[in-house]
Amino acid sequence: MAKVVLYNDQLHRDQVLALFSDVPFKKAMWEYQFLLNPGAVKRGFQPVVAVESDRVAGFNGVVPVAILWHGKHREGLWSCDFKVSSELRGKGVGRLIKEELAQQSPILISFGISPVAAIVLKRMGWQPNNDVHFLKKIRCPSSMRDHALSVFQRMTSVVNWTFGGDEHSVSVRETLPEQPAVDALWDDVKTGYNKVVVRNWSYLHWRYETHPLATYSFLELRDSANKLKAIGIVRASGGQVRLVDYMGPARDFGVKRALIKGVLDTWPDAKAVSAMTSDSQFKKIMKSLGFYQGREQPRFYIWTSPRDFSPAECERNTEGWFIMGGDSDGELLQAARESWNENINHRENV
């Protein structure tokens, strides 16, 4: 019978990696993802591990993060890399792991989960947030579907016309601005958010500058007085450009419009530009600039502990979140996979 045990790196890491044999880059990502993030440096890495007969039967990775929750700093956990050994699925191991996970933090969040995992989470009291959407602008149509979507993009832009942001300048950097400038910007804008993962320099630096396989670009947006107003994080690969994160004012149409225009102007030859976001202003602006909103919605689920939150707060725990594609581990792992595959293809073609 499976049971939860304390994680022992020497004893368990190789067994956990064996569960992810279909993810060849997982070993290369382990230190970065689980041990070097600011939350783990502060609190330690404490995943949930289930064993049966002294062998790892299931695993749930965690990334501790600071969350700004209606103006108060709260500790939370991203739940990621949830896996149960194939021969033990359907035998309660997953539920055992999730029950233990609920003892570790007052706030649990998970983004980009599978349909099967979503069913498990719903049964255990997690709630779905339906505000996150995928938006894309096709610039080089290569199929009948792409041409049809291009027509739809033009129609969408007319309906969602916007203006503003021309007073701001946008420049691209290979690194984040200096730490004092980034932290000062975060301190200036954070009060505008209801629920958001803290995006200070240490978090953004770990997340985007120390990724072992992927490379990101940083768009610096400044006003006419040369004051830093926002930072956009972009990953460009294989003709695809993705706005994966944003740190700036929560409600500033001009800043956000200038940033999206900056992405389009900086990569004019991109085949497509895309973003995932829960933010209604970003959605409106992107549609006005020729993006279409996809039907699929990335699954974002939240659980809050009844020990730490009132029944009313738990019921409304999905409301007011600011989410971008770079949140959680989805973009982190997608970037790793694409970079890994590109390197393999390059070696094969040499």
Sequence and secondary structure as in RCSB ss.txt:
>XXXX:A:sequence
MAKVVLYNDQLHRDQVLALFSDVPFKKAMWEYQFLLNPGAVKRGFQPVVAVESDRVAGFNGVVPVAILWHGKHRE
GLWSCDFKVSSELRGKGVGRLIKEELAQQSPILISFGISPVAAIVLKRMGWQPNNDVHFLKKIRCPSSMRDHALS
VFQRMTSVVNWTFGGDEHSVSVRETLPEQPAVDALWDDVKTGYNKVVVRNWSYLHWRYETHPLATYSFLELRDSA
NKLKAIGIVRASGGQVRLVDYMGPARDFGVKRALIKGVLDTWPDAKAVSAMTSDSQFKKIMKSLGFYQGREQPRF
YIWTSPRDFSPAECERNTEGWFIMGGDSDGELLQAARESWNENINHRENV
>XXXX:A:secstr
  EEE   HHHHHHHHHHHTTT TTHHHHHIIIIISSHHHHHH    EEEEETTEEEEEEEEEEEEEEETTEEEE
EEEEEEEEE GGGTTTTHHHHHHHHHTTT SEEEEES  HHHHHHHHHTT EEE   EEEEEESS  SHHHHHHH
HHHHHHHHHT     TT EEEEESS   HHHHHHHHHHHGGG SEEE   HHHHIIIIIS SS   EEEEEE TT
  EEEEEEEEEETTEEEEEEEES SS HHHHHHHHHHHHHH TT SEEEEEE  HHHHHHHHHTT EE S    E
EEEE TTTS HHHHHTTTTTB  BTTSTTHHHHHHHHHHHHHHHHHHHH 
